[in-house]
Amino acid sequence: MNVLPSNNESSPLALIELIQRLRIKDVMSSNLITADRTTTMKEIRFLMKENKISGVPIINRKRLVGIITIEDIMNALSEGYIDDPAENHMSKSMIVMEEEMPLSMAVEAFEKYSFNRFPVLNEKKQLIGIISNRDITNKLLMEMNKEIRKLEETLYTETEKDIESHQHRFPVIRHDFNHAGKASTEIKKMLKDTGLENSFIRRVSVAAYELEMNQAAHSLGGELTCKINPERIELIAKDKGPGIPDIEKAMQEGFSTATEWIRSLGFGAGMGLPNIKRVSDEFIINSDGSGTEIHTTFNINNPDKE
């Protein structure tokens, strides 16, 4: 079962915006089936069979220390060590998610790796949940249905409001992925208060999210500014180095200078800048060794651009 990636150009903006808004903790399953290091492979086999699962996390004092998969059980059966404790054969090299991470990170991880599920940790590094492709699909369907109901309820009651000019600045910290995405969420809330059309707000929030994530992933930190006036919305992203060596290449879909660590987190697919340009009415980018500055404009009289 595949989930549409958040940076796929063909994905509807409504789905992209939804994936960007949700956090992993909003989607994960907290109904955990676990074992400890002394649990035998045979006992874990019965756990898998009883609960119809293909993997069991191994924990020690609530900390995740390994995982036993169905493949490990098959090997134990064929090689005759099914009575051994889990700690002798568990996989210790694992890809994990953190509860405050944006859901888009899990979506990208599922696209990149062949795993059926990922463990979810809290800020104390304790195991608190599991997230699967099915969890994501079910949650997205539920949220889309909610959005449809909201639209139906407000379709004939929305009235235009006067839009006052103001601006807000949001700091973006390097590699702080637990908080990255919150600035774009605040911008979306502000725009909803103005009474603008949902399709327009969606375009701005998608661009804000991509700008914010780019700063967190690729720069030394920066600032995202949102300027609101009756004619247009402007987003200005300024960051500190290292800059973009070749802007023309960076604007090509799929091109990325992300490190392997950033890619392992689900970023660096090379669709951020193309996506921002796609949803914007005006797009300007300048970069050198000291940093990058991006200006995007969204004309309020052009709400339906997709």
N, C-alpha and C positions, 0 to 999 in steps of 0.2 A: 504494500500500500504506500503510495507516494504522496507527499505533501508539496504543494506548490512553493518554491523557494521565494523568499522575500525580495530577492534582487532579480527576479526573472522579468525581462522586459514585457513578455506577453501576459503576465499575471495582471488581473484587474486591480486597479488602485485600491478598491475597497478591501480586497483581501490582503494586499501589501500593508495597508495602514493598520489592519487588525492584527497581523502578525507582529508588527512593530510595537503596537500598544501593549500587548499582553506580556506578562512575565512568566517565567518557567513555573513559578509557584502557583500561578493561576490554572495551570494545565496538568501538572503532575498528579500521579496517583500516590496517595499516602498510605494505602493499604499494602503494607510491606510483608513479604514472605522472606525471612532471612535465616541464616544459620551462623553458628560460631566456628572457630577454627578447629575444634575437636569433633564436630559433627562428621560422621562418616559419609563417604561418597554414596553408600547404599541408602542412608537416611535422606540425603539430598535428592537422590533419584526418586524416592517416594514423594517427597515434597513437590517436585516438578510434576509428577504424574497426577497427584491429588489436586493440584491447583492449576494444571494445564499451562505451565510456564516453561520457558526455555533457559532460564538463568536464575541463580540464587546468589544474592550478595552475602559475603562473609563479613561479619562485624565483630568488633572487640570494643566493649564499653561504648557502644553507639557509633564508633568510628569505623568507616569502611576500610577493610584491609585486603580485600580480594573479591573475586567472583568465580563461581563455578557455572559453566555453561553445559548445555546438552552434549556438546562435543567432548567436553571433559569426561562426562559420564560414559559416553560411548567408548572412549579410550580406556577408562577404568574397567569396563566390562570385558573388552577384548584382550586387555593385557593383564587381567587378574588382580587388580588392586582396588576392587570396589569396597573393601572394608577399611581402607586407609582413611585417616582424617583429612578433612578438606584442606588444611594448611599445607599439606604435602604437595598438592596439585592445583591449587587455585591460581588464577591469573592475578598478578599484582600490578601489572601495567594496565591502567584503565583510563578511559576518557570520562570525565565527570562534568556535570553541570552544577551551577550554583543557583539557589532559589530566586535571587534577585536579577539574574541575567535576563535580557530580553528573549522572548520566545524565538525570535529570528535566529539566535545563535544555535538553538536546538534544531531548527529546520535545516540550517546550513550543515550542521554536523550529520544529520541523517542523510543529506544529499552526498556527503563526502565519504562516510564510512558505511560499512555493511552491517552495522549492529542493529538489533531489533529494539533496544532500549538503552537508556543511559541512567546511571544513578544520579540523584540530586542531593547536594549537601547544603547545610545552612552555614551561617558565618562562623560557627564553631567547628566546621568541618565534620559535623555529624550527619549520618545518613538519615534523610527525612522523607525521601520519596523516590519514585521511579517515573521516568517519562518515556513514552513510546509514541510511535507514529500514530497509532490508533487514538491515543489520548489527544494528540494535536488535532486530528481530523474531527473527532467528536466535539471538542471545544470550539473549533472554528465554525462548525455547523450550528451549534447552539448560539454563538455570538452573532453570526450572520442572521439567524432568525430573530434575535432580539433587535438588531438594527432595522430589519424590515418592519417589525411591529412599531418601533419608534417612528419610522418614516410614515407609516400609515396613520399613526395617531396625530402627527404634526402637519400632515400634508395640507390640510385646509385651515390650520390655525396659526401658521407662522406669519408674523408681520415684520416688516423691515424696521430696523432700528437705526438711529443716527450713529454714525461711526466717528468717534473722536480720535484725534491724532495723539499717539503716545508711542513709546518704545520701551523695550525691556531687554536687559542683558543677562546672559546665562554663562557662567564659567564652565569650561569643559576640561576635565583633568585627564592627563595621559594614562591610558590603560585602566581607567576606573570603569569597568564594564558593568559593575553592579548598579551604578547610578547613571550611566550613559543611557540616553533615551528619555530621561525625565524632563529635560528642557523642551524637547519636542512635544511631550505630553502637556506641559504647561502652556505652550504656544497654542496647541489645539483647543484647550479649555478657554483661553482668551478669545479666540476667534469664534467659538460657539456663542459666547456672550454677546457678540456683535450682531448675531442673527444672520450671518452669511450662509450661503447655500452649502449643503454638506459636500457636494462634489468639489467645490472650491476649497473648503477647509481640508479635505482629504489631500489635494494636491500639495498644499502648503506643508501639511504635517509630514507627508512622505519625504519632501525635500529637506525639512528641518531634521528629521531623523537621520537621513543619509549624511547630512553635513556634520551633525553632532558625532555620529559614529566614526566618520572619517577622521575627525580631530582626535578622538579618543584612541583610535587604532594606529594612526600614522604620524601624528605630530607630537611635539613636546608639551602640548596643552594649548588651549586657546579660549576663545569667547564666541558665542553665538548671539547675535543681536536681531531682534524682531521689531521692525518699524511698521506701525499701523496708521493709515490715514484713509480718508473717505474714497480715494481713487485706487489705492494699491496697497499691497503688503510687500515689504522688503525683508529679506533675510540676508544678513551679512556675517560671514564666518571668517574670523581672523585667527591664525595660529602662529606659533613659534616653530621654526625649522622642523625638519630638514628641507622642506620645500619639495617641489615636484620637478625633477630634472628635465622631463620632456612632456609638456602639457598635451601636445598632439597625441602622443601615445597613450597618455593617461585617460584621454577621452574615448579611446577605442574600447568597445565592449570586450571584457575578458582580460584586459591588460591590468596587471597589478604588481606593485613593488612590495607587497606585504611580506613580512618575515614568516618563516615556517611556524613560529609560535602563534602569530596572529592568525595564520591560516588554520591552525589546529583548533582555534576557538570558533571557527566558522566565519571569519571575515576574510577579506582580500580576494573576493571573486571577480573584482574588476567591473562591477556594475553600478557602483555608487554615483560617480560623476555623470555617466550617461543617463542614469535615472533622474538625477537632479535636473539636468538640462531638458529632459523629455517633458517633465511636468511644469517647467517654468515658462513664463512669457519672455523674460529676458535673463540671460545667463552670462556673467563675466567672471573670468578667473585670471588671476595674476599670481606668480610664484617665483621665488628665488631662494637662495640658501638660507635666508633669515626667516622664511615662513611663506604661508599661502593665504591669499585673501579671495573670497568668492562672494559675489553679489548676485542674488537672484530676485526677480521681481514677478509679482502675480497681480495682474490687472483685475480689479473687482468686476469690471464690466465684461470679463471673459471667463465666467466661472466653470464652463463645461469642457475645457480642453482636457483631453485624455492622452 
